[in-house]
Amino acid sequence: MPGHEPEGSGEVLVVEEPSEEMRALFGVAFSGAEHFAHMLAEQGELRGLVGPREMPRLWTRHIVNSAAVVPFLPGRGTVADVGSGAGFPGIVVALMRPDLDVTLIETMERRVEWLSDVVSELDLDNVEILRARAEEVRERYNVVTARAVANLSRLVRLTAPLLRQGGSLLALKGAKAEAEVEDARGVIKKAKLEPAVIHEVITPGDELTKIVEVRRPKR
């Protein structure tokens, strides 16, 4: 697979190049996504954000995977990305939906610095960054997103207080999505949220991504 070597690397490391299907998926947001990918390729390993073994699948496993959540976002409103880390899916959401107000919530200082650099570099004026734990945030949002943060039971406990009436948690999950939903049924009910729904999304590269949606009733 064609790729390039990150700057400052002492070894040849192949970085995945986006396919035409991936370019089409991002549309007008592709240039921003490509810039984001280059930043990750050049600084991600050095800053402890992405491991070297992730580079050959940087687009497939991280950037395109994050884009799977976009079809389930509302037409307008606010989004909070809990545990943003390297920017998945928060930065991708902000790129693809510039009409939404996106808040990136992250506790680690070095990751907050990275996110600040990305937001500045990509000129994302629809993004706010909060250095905080989810349970410290008092704002309410239309949508809360999360990827690789915690199992669904813990995630519901963390994020339920952040949801407005009619708002939803959108959690990117893998093969264990069904088991996590089953384990979390009691926690979801106790939080007075609607039963979880699993959406299966096939992304470019024929990757299956599972989006677990848990909604707070409007009333």
N, C-alpha and C positions, 0 to 999 in steps of 0.2 A: 504493500500500500504506500502510495507516495506520501511524503511528509517533509519536515525540515527539522534541523537540529536547534534546540533552544540555545539562546545566547548564554555564554558562560559555562556551558556544559563541557565536561572533559571527555564525554563519550558520545558516540553517535546514537541519538535517540529519535526514533521515528514517531512523528506526531501525525495523527490522523488528519487527512484532508477532507473537507465536507463534500458530499456528493451533490449532484444536480438536484436530487430530490430534497436534500436538506436545504439547499439554497432556496428552492421553491417554497418550502415550509415557512421559512423566515421572511420571505418577500422583502419589503422595504427595510425590514429590521436586520437583514443579513449582514450589512457592512458593520453594524455595531456588534453583532454576535461574533463575526470574524475577528474584530479587534479584541473583543473579550477573550476569545480563544488564544490569540497570539500572546496576550498578557499572561494568561495561565501557563502557556507553553514556556514562556521565558522566565516567569517568576514563581509559578505555582509550587514547584518542588522546593526551591530555595526558601520559600516562605511557609513551608509546611502545610500547603493547602491541597495539593494533588500529588500522589506518589508517581514515581517514574514509570511504573508498570501501567498506569492509567493513560499515559500519553497516546499509545496506539489506538485508543478508543475514546479519546477526549470528547469528540462530538457525540458519538453514539451513546456512550454511557452517562455523560453528564449534561451537555448542552441540549441535545435533542430530547433526552429523557426529561429534562426540566420543562421543555416546551409542551410536553404532553398534558400539563395541567391547564394550559391556556384556554382550550375550548370550554372549560367549566367555570370560567370567571364571569362575573356579572357585566352587564352593559356599561355600568358606571359605578363609582364608589371607591372604597378604600380596601387595600390589601396589606396584611401584615405577614411577613415571612419570618417565622420563628427559627432561630438557630441558623442564620443565613450562611455562616461559614465562608466558603469560597465564593458564594453568590448563587447557589442553587436551591430553589428555583428563582429566588427573588430578582436577581439581575436580569435573567432571561425574561421573566414576566414584565419587568419594567421596560425592557427593550421592545417587546412585542405588543405591549399595551400601554403606550405613552399617555393614553387618556385616563388611566387609573392612577390614583395616589398610592404609592408603594412605600411601606415602612419596613426596613431591614432591622430585625432585632437580633443582636449578637452580644455575647458576654465577654469574649476574649479580646483583649486590646489589640493584639497583632492582626486579628481578623477584621476588627473594626477599621484599623488603619488601611488594610488591603481594600476593603469595601469602599472606603472614602476615596482611595486612589482610583478605583474603577469608575465610581460615579463621576468623579472629576474628569477623568480621561475620556469617558464616553459622553460627557455633557448631559447626564440624565437629570433633568430638572423636575422630574416627577417622583424623586426618591428622597426619603429621609432615613437617617441611620440612628438607631437608638442602641447605646451600649447598656444593656439591661438583661435581666432574666425575665422570662415571660410572665412569671408571677408578680413581678414588680410593675408591670405596665398596667395603667388604669384606663387607657383608651379602649374603645370598642370599634370593631371593624366589620365590614361586609363579608370579607373572606380572610381566613388565616391559612397560609400554606406552610408545609413542613416536609423536609426530605432528610432521611437518615438522622433524625433527632432522637427518637425514642420509640418504644413499642406503642401501639395504639392506645392501650389503657392509660399509660402515663401521659401520652400526648393529649388525650382528651382532658385529663385533669389539668394540664398546663394551659390549654388553649380555650376551654369552654368559657371561662370568664371574659375572654377577649371578643366573643362573638356577639354582635348585635342581634336583635330579633330578626329572624329570617336569614341570618348570616350562616356561613358554612365553613367547616374545616375541610381542606383538601390536602390529604396526606399521600405523598408518593410512596408506594410500597412495592415489594417484590413478590417472590413466590409464596411467602408466608402470609399474604394479605388476608386470606379467608380465615386462617387460624387466629390471627390477631383480632379480627372482627368478632369472632366467636368468643374469645377470651374477654373482650372489652364490652360485651353486651350489658353487663350489670353496671359498669362504670358510666356508659352512655346513658342508660336509663336514669341512674342517680343524678346525672348532670341535667336531666330533663331535656335531652336532645332526641331527635328522631333517629330511628334505627339506621345504621350505616349502610351505604350503598357502594358497591364496588364497580367502577367503570374500567373496562379493559380497552387500552389504546395501543394500536400498532403504529409505531413510529418508523421513519425511514431507516432501512437496514433490517426491517422485519423484526424489530425488538418489541416485546410485549411489556407495556408499563401498566401497572394497576394504580388507579386513583381511588382512594377511599374517601368518600364524602359523608360527612356527618353534619346535619343541619339543625340549627336552633329554630323551633317553630316561630311563626310570625306572631302568634298569640298563644 
